[in-house]
Amino acid sequence: MQDWADWQLNYLHGLFVILPPDTVRRQVNCLRQNYDPDSQATIETHITLTQPFLAKPAKEEWALLTQIVASYEPFEISYGPVDTFFPNPVIYLAIQPRKRVMALRQALHDTELFNLTLPYSDDFVPHMTIAEGRSHGRAVDELMLTEVQPQAPRGKFLLSEIVCMAPDESFHFEINRRLALAGR
C-alpha cells in the first residue's frame, strides 16, 4: 500500500458494486481486456453502486447496511446500449432503471459511512465501464463506433445481491462480503 497513489488510498476499505452474472461478466471482461487492460487488471466488470467507505465498517454498521439492502426487493437491471461520457474518454454500457439503482445508492450513502467528498458523488450515472481511455490511445468516438458498439452485449439480469469489494496490497479488488436484497 505504500506504493499506492493518493487516489487509490480512498478505496482502502472498499465499496459496494453490482456484479452482473458470470456470463455477462465474461463478455464484458473480454471487451475490457481488449480496450482497457489496465482497468481490467484492477477490477472485473461491475456496476459501481457507492462511493468508497470512509473507514472499515464495524459490526453494528454491517448490520445496518444489511438491513438497508434487505429492505429492497430484487429488480431487473438492463444493460446496453453503448454510450460515452464525452468528452471524458469513457465507453460504457448504459444501466436501467437508473432511479431504482440510485435509490439504493442514496439509502446506503445516507448512513454517512461513505466518502461523499469524491468526484461523482452527486452527479453519478449508473454504468458498466468498458474502457476508461487510460490504456488505449485511440480516439473514443472512433473506437466506440467502429469496434466496441458492434461487439457490446445488451440484456437483462435480476439484481438480488450487492457485493462489497476491497483492494488487496497490489490494488486488485476482491469480494469480501455479499448483501442480499429482500427475499433472498
C-alpha positions as CSV (number, residue, x, y, z in Angstrom):
1,M,0.0,0.0,0.0
2,Q,3.0,2.3,0.4
3,D,3.2,2.4,-3.4
4,W,-0.4,3.4,-3.9
5,A,-1.3,6.7,-5.5
6,D,-3.3,9.2,-3.3
7,W,-6.5,8.4,-5.2
8,Q,-6.1,4.7,-4.6
9,L,-5.9,5.2,-0.8
10,N,-9.6,6.4,-0.9
11,Y,-10.6,2.8,-1.8
12,L,-8.7,1.1,1.1
13,H,-11.9,-0.1,2.9
14,G,-13.8,-0.9,-0.3
15,L,-17.1,0.0,-1.8
16,F,-20.3,-1.6,-2.9
17,V,-20.8,-2.8,-6.5
18,I,-23.3,-4.8,-8.5
19,L,-21.7,-7.8,-10.1
20,P,-23.6,-9.0,-13.2
21,P,-24.0,-12.8,-13.7
22,D,-20.9,-14.7,-14.8
23,T,-22.0,-14.9,-18.5
24,V,-22.3,-11.1,-18.7
25,R,-19.1,-10.5,-16.8
26,R,-17.2,-12.9,-19.2
27,Q,-18.5,-11.0,-22.3
28,V,-17.7,-7.5,-20.9
29,N,-14.4,-8.6,-19.3
30,C,-13.2,-9.6,-22.8
31,L,-14.0,-6.2,-24.1
32,R,-12.3,-4.6,-21.1
33,Q,-9.3,-6.8,-21.6
34,N,-9.0,-5.7,-25.2
35,Y,-9.8,-2.0,-24.8
36,D,-8.7,-1.2,-21.2
37,P,-6.4,-3.9,-19.8
38,D,-5.2,-1.6,-17.0
39,S,-8.6,-1.2,-15.5
40,Q,-9.5,-4.8,-16.1
41,A,-6.4,-5.9,-14.2
42,T,-7.7,-3.8,-11.2
43,I,-11.3,-4.8,-11.0
44,E,-13.5,-7.0,-13.2
45,T,-16.7,-5.9,-14.8
46,H,-19.1,-4.3,-12.3
47,I,-21.6,-1.5,-11.8
48,T,-20.3,0.9,-9.1
49,L,-23.0,1.4,-6.5
50,T,-21.4,3.5,-3.8
51,Q,-18.5,5.7,-3.1
52,P,-15.8,4.1,-1.0
53,F,-16.1,3.6,2.7
54,L,-14.6,6.2,4.9
55,A,-13.4,3.5,7.4
56,K,-13.7,-0.2,7.9
57,P,-17.4,-0.7,9.0
58,A,-17.9,-2.0,12.5
59,K,-20.1,-5.0,13.3
60,E,-23.2,-2.8,14.0
61,E,-22.6,-0.8,10.8
62,W,-22.6,-4.0,8.8
63,A,-25.9,-4.9,10.5
64,L,-27.4,-1.5,9.4
65,L,-26.1,-1.9,5.9
66,T,-27.5,-5.5,5.7
67,Q,-30.9,-4.2,6.9
68,I,-31.0,-1.4,4.4
69,V,-30.2,-3.7,1.5
70,A,-32.7,-6.3,2.7
71,S,-35.4,-3.6,2.6
72,Y,-35.2,-3.5,-1.2
73,E,-37.0,-6.0,-3.4
74,P,-34.9,-7.7,-6.2
75,F,-35.3,-6.0,-9.5
76,E,-34.3,-6.4,-13.1
77,I,-31.4,-4.5,-14.5
78,S,-31.0,-3.8,-18.2
79,Y,-27.5,-3.1,-19.7
80,G,-26.7,-1.6,-23.0
81,P,-26.6,0.2,-25.4
82,V,-23.0,1.5,-25.5
83,D,-22.6,5.1,-24.6
84,T,-19.8,7.5,-23.7
85,F,-19.2,10.2,-21.1
86,F,-17.8,12.5,-23.8
87,P,-15.6,14.5,-23.6
88,N,-14.2,12.1,-20.9
89,P,-12.7,9.1,-22.6
90,V,-15.1,6.6,-21.0
91,I,-17.0,4.0,-23.0
92,Y,-19.7,2.2,-21.1
93,L,-23.0,0.2,-21.2
94,A,-26.0,2.1,-20.0
95,I,-27.8,0.8,-17.0
96,Q,-31.6,0.9,-16.3
97,P,-33.6,1.5,-14.2
98,R,-31.5,4.4,-13.0
99,K,-34.0,5.5,-10.4
100,R,-34.0,2.2,-8.6
101,V,-30.2,1.9,-8.6
102,M,-29.9,5.5,-7.4
103,A,-32.4,5.0,-4.6
104,L,-30.4,2.0,-3.3
105,R,-27.2,4.1,-3.6
106,Q,-28.8,7.0,-1.8
107,A,-30.1,4.8,1.1
108,L,-26.5,3.5,1.6
109,H,-24.9,6.9,1.3
110,D,-27.4,8.3,3.9
111,T,-25.6,6.1,6.5
112,E,-22.7,8.6,6.3
113,L,-20.3,5.6,6.1
114,F,-19.1,6.6,2.6
115,N,-16.7,9.3,1.3
116,L,-19.0,11.7,-0.4
117,T,-16.3,14.3,-1.0
118,L,-15.0,12.4,-4.0
119,P,-15.9,13.3,-7.6
120,Y,-19.2,11.9,-9.0
121,S,-20.8,11.7,-5.6
122,D,-23.7,13.9,-6.7
123,D,-23.7,13.6,-10.5
124,F,-23.2,9.8,-10.7
125,V,-24.7,7.9,-13.6
126,P,-25.1,4.1,-13.2
127,H,-23.0,2.4,-15.9
128,M,-20.9,-0.7,-16.7
129,T,-17.5,0.6,-17.9
130,I,-15.8,-1.0,-21.0
131,A,-12.9,1.4,-21.3
132,E,-11.8,4.5,-19.4
133,G,-9.3,5.6,-22.0
134,R,-6.3,5.1,-19.8
135,S,-4.7,2.2,-21.7
136,H,-6.0,2.7,-25.2
137,G,-4.5,5.6,-27.2
138,R,-7.2,5.9,-29.9
139,A,-10.0,8.4,-30.1
140,V,-13.0,7.3,-28.0
141,D,-15.6,8.2,-30.7
142,E,-13.8,6.3,-33.4
143,L,-13.2,3.3,-31.1
144,M,-16.8,3.2,-29.9
145,L,-18.4,3.4,-33.4
146,T,-16.1,1.1,-35.3
147,E,-15.2,-1.6,-32.8
148,V,-16.9,-1.5,-29.4
149,Q,-20.5,-0.9,-30.4
150,P,-20.8,-3.9,-32.7
151,Q,-19.4,-6.3,-30.1
152,A,-21.1,-4.9,-27.0
153,P,-23.8,-7.1,-25.4
154,R,-27.2,-6.0,-24.3
155,G,-29.5,-7.8,-22.0
156,K,-31.1,-8.1,-18.5
157,F,-30.4,-9.8,-15.2
158,L,-32.0,-9.9,-11.8
159,L,-30.3,-7.9,-9.1
160,S,-30.7,-10.0,-5.9
161,E,-27.5,-9.0,-4.1
162,I,-24.8,-6.4,-3.9
163,V,-21.1,-7.0,-3.2
164,C,-18.5,-5.2,-1.2
165,M,-15.2,-5.3,-2.9
166,A,-11.9,-4.1,-1.5
167,P,-8.4,-3.9,-2.9
168,D,-5.6,-6.2,-1.9
169,E,-2.0,-4.9,-1.4
170,S,-1.5,-4.8,-5.2
171,F,-4.7,-2.8,-5.7
172,H,-6.7,-5.7,-7.2
173,F,-10.3,-5.7,-6.0
174,E,-11.7,-8.9,-4.4
175,I,-15.1,-9.7,-3.0
176,N,-15.1,-9.5,0.8
177,R,-18.9,-9.5,1.6
178,R,-22.3,-10.0,-0.1
179,L,-25.5,-8.5,1.0
180,A,-28.9,-9.9,-0.2
181,L,-31.9,-7.9,-1.2
182,A,-35.3,-8.9,0.3
183,G,-36.5,-12.5,0.0
184,R,-33.1,-13.9,-0.8
